[in-house]
């Protein structure tokens, strides 16, 4: 059995920062100090700088000359583009997965939905969000197309961070869970037409929810 290679300082910093952005520990728009991060992790600024550059490529961090780095923010237009991207790429992956691995996809999705139910009972929101990301990644695992997977993986962090942001909205997780149950059932039944409809509904609700959240935030800012 091959030994697992130890992670480099860059990889450790990258994993720490990515996870902190995705789980909401680092908030959208928050300023990121290389010095503070390096002190917290006990590493030099170099691996932190390299990690921030990678996160910029993933869309999780913005870096401006003379201003430094900060966690990404999203406009409504950008959210719409993300939703368009997801709709197109996940539909394509679903079609391939149902042709190439329908039973495997159905089995794995059913298992994830079962665990989602358990995390809702225990009110483990962080684990639920991790499972949400896993559920959608299963589509690509079973599609068997490296190019589709690579395209999706490049933005999966930003999609997961957006998911965390929206989870704070009333009833969002309840509706999300029901939609995942419906998708898993449609996969089991091989109903691609139903999958398209449910996926469109599921992703479009993300756009609508973010729009509503922005209105609330803007209203609060003027109080």
C-alpha positions in Angstrom: 0.0 0.0 0.0 1.4 3.4 -1.0 2.1 5.8 1.8 0.2 9.1 1.8 2.5 12.0 1.1 2.6 14.6 3.9 0.8 17.9 3.0 3.0 20.8 2.2 2.6 24.1 4.2 0.9 25.6 1.1 -1.6 22.7 1.0 -2.3 23.0 4.8 -2.8 26.8 4.5 -5.0 26.3 1.4 -7.2 23.6 3.1 -7.6 25.8 6.2 -8.6 28.9 4.4 -10.9 27.1 1.9 -12.7 25.3 4.7 -13.0 28.5 6.7 -14.6 30.3 3.7 -16.9 27.4 2.8 -18.2 26.9 6.4 -18.7 30.6 6.9 -16.0 31.1 9.6 -14.6 33.7 7.2 -17.4 35.9 6.0 -18.1 37.2 2.5 -16.1 40.4 2.0 -13.9 39.9 5.1 -10.3 41.3 4.8 -7.6 38.6 5.0 -4.3 39.5 6.6 -1.3 37.4 5.4 0.5 38.2 8.6 -2.4 37.2 10.9 -3.0 34.0 9.0 0.6 33.0 9.0 0.8 33.7 12.8 -2.4 31.6 13.4 -1.0 28.7 11.4 2.6 29.0 12.5 4.0 29.3 9.0 5.7 31.9 7.0 3.9 34.3 4.7 5.0 32.5 1.5 2.7 29.5 1.7 -0.1 31.7 2.8 0.4 34.0 -0.2 0.5 30.9 -2.5 -2.7 29.6 -0.9 -4.4 32.9 -1.4 -3.4 33.0 -5.1 -4.9 29.5 -5.6 -8.1 30.6 -3.8 -8.2 33.6 -6.1 -8.2 31.2 -9.1 -11.1 29.3 -7.5 -13.0 32.5 -7.1 -13.1 32.3 -3.3 -10.7 35.3 -2.8 -10.2 38.6 -4.5 -6.7 40.2 -4.4 -6.2 43.9 -5.3 -2.9 45.8 -5.6 -2.3 48.0 -2.5 -5.5 46.7 -0.9 -4.6 43.1 -0.3 -6.9 40.0 -0.1 -10.5 39.6 1.0 -13.1 36.8 0.8 -15.2 37.0 -2.3 -18.6 38.7 -2.5 -21.3 38.1 -5.0 -23.6 40.3 -6.9 -27.1 39.1 -8.1 -25.7 39.0 -11.6 -22.9 36.7 -10.5 -25.3 34.4 -8.7 -27.4 34.2 -11.8 -24.4 33.1 -13.8 -23.4 30.5 -11.2 -27.0 29.1 -11.4 -26.9 29.1 -15.2 -23.5 27.2 -15.0 -24.8 24.7 -12.5 -28.0 24.1 -14.5 -26.1 23.4 -17.7 -23.3 21.3 -16.3 -25.3 19.2 -13.7 -28.0 18.4 -16.3 -25.3 17.2 -18.7 -23.7 15.1 -15.9 -27.0 13.7 -14.9 -27.7 12.5 -18.4 -24.3 10.7 -18.6 -24.6 9.2 -15.1 -28.0 7.8 -15.9 -26.6 6.1 -19.0 -23.4 4.9 -17.5 -24.0 4.2 -13.8 -27.7 4.5 -13.0 -27.8 1.9 -10.2 -24.6 3.2 -8.6 -25.8 6.8 -8.7 -29.2 5.8 -7.2 -27.6 3.8 -4.4 -25.1 6.5 -3.4 -27.7 9.3 -3.6 -30.1 7.3 -1.4 -27.4 6.8 1.2 -26.6 10.5 1.2 -30.3 11.5 1.6 -30.6 9.0 4.5 -27.7 10.7 6.3 -29.1 14.1 5.5 -32.3 13.1 7.3 -30.2 12.1 10.4 -28.3 15.3 10.4 -31.5 17.3 10.3 -32.8 15.3 13.3 -29.6 16.1 15.2 -29.5 19.7 13.9 -26.0 19.3 12.6 -26.1 22.0 10.0 -22.4 21.9 9.1 -22.6 18.2 8.3 -25.8 18.7 6.3 -24.1 21.2 4.1 -21.2 18.9 3.6 -23.6 16.2 2.5 -25.4 18.7 0.2 -22.1 19.2 -1.6 -21.4 15.5 -1.7 -24.8 14.8 -3.2 -24.2 17.0 -6.2 -20.6 15.8 -6.6 -22.0 12.2 -7.0 -23.5 13.3 -10.3 -20.1 13.9 -11.7 -18.5 10.8 -10.1 -21.0 8.6 -11.9 -21.0 10.6 -15.1 -17.4 9.3 -15.9 -16.2 12.5 -17.7 -13.1 14.1 -16.3 -13.6 17.4 -18.2 -17.1 17.9 -16.7 -15.7 17.0 -13.2 -12.8 19.4 -13.5 -15.1 22.2 -14.7 -17.4 21.7 -11.7 -14.6 21.2 -9.2 -13.1 24.5 -10.0 -16.1 26.3 -8.6 -17.4 23.8 -6.1 -15.9 25.9 -3.2 -17.7 29.0 -4.2 -21.0 27.0 -4.7 -20.5 25.4 -1.2 -19.8 28.8 0.4 -23.0 30.3 -1.2 -24.9 27.2 0.1 -23.6 28.0 3.7 -24.7 31.7 3.3 -28.2 30.7 2.2 -28.7 28.0 4.9 -29.3 30.9 7.4 -32.5 31.8 5.6 -35.9 30.5 7.1 -37.0 27.2 5.6 -34.1 27.0 3.1 -32.7 23.8 4.5 -36.2 22.2 4.8 -36.9 22.9 1.1 -33.4 21.9 0.1 -33.9 18.5 1.8 -37.2 17.8 0.1 -35.7 18.7 -3.3 -32.8 16.2 -2.7 -35.3 13.5 -1.7 -37.2 14.2 -5.0 -34.0 14.1 -7.1 -32.9 10.8 -5.5 -36.3 9.3 -6.1 -36.3 10.4 -9.8 -32.8 8.9 -10.2 -34.0 5.6 -8.8 -36.9 5.7 -11.2 -34.7 6.8 -14.2 -36.9 9.8 -14.8 -34.7 12.3 -16.6 -37.5 14.6 -17.4 -38.4 14.8 -13.7 -34.7 15.3 -12.8 -34.5 18.3 -15.2 -37.6 19.9 -13.7 -36.5 19.3 -10.1 -32.9 20.5 -10.8 -34.1 23.7 -12.4 -36.4 24.3 -9.4 -33.7 23.5 -6.9 -31.0 25.7 -8.5 -33.4 28.6 -9.4 -34.5 28.8 -5.7 -30.8 29.5 -4.9 -30.9 32.6 -7.2 -34.3 33.7 -5.7 -33.1 33.2 -2.1 -29.9 35.1 -2.6 -31.9 38.0 -4.2 -34.2 38.1 -1.2 -31.2 37.9 1.2 -29.6 40.9 -0.6 -32.8 42.9 -0.2 -32.9 42.2 3.5 -29.2 43.2 3.9 -29.6 46.4 2.0 -32.7 47.3 4.0 -30.8 46.6 7.3 -27.9 48.8 6.1 -30.2 51.8 5.9 -31.8 51.4 9.3 
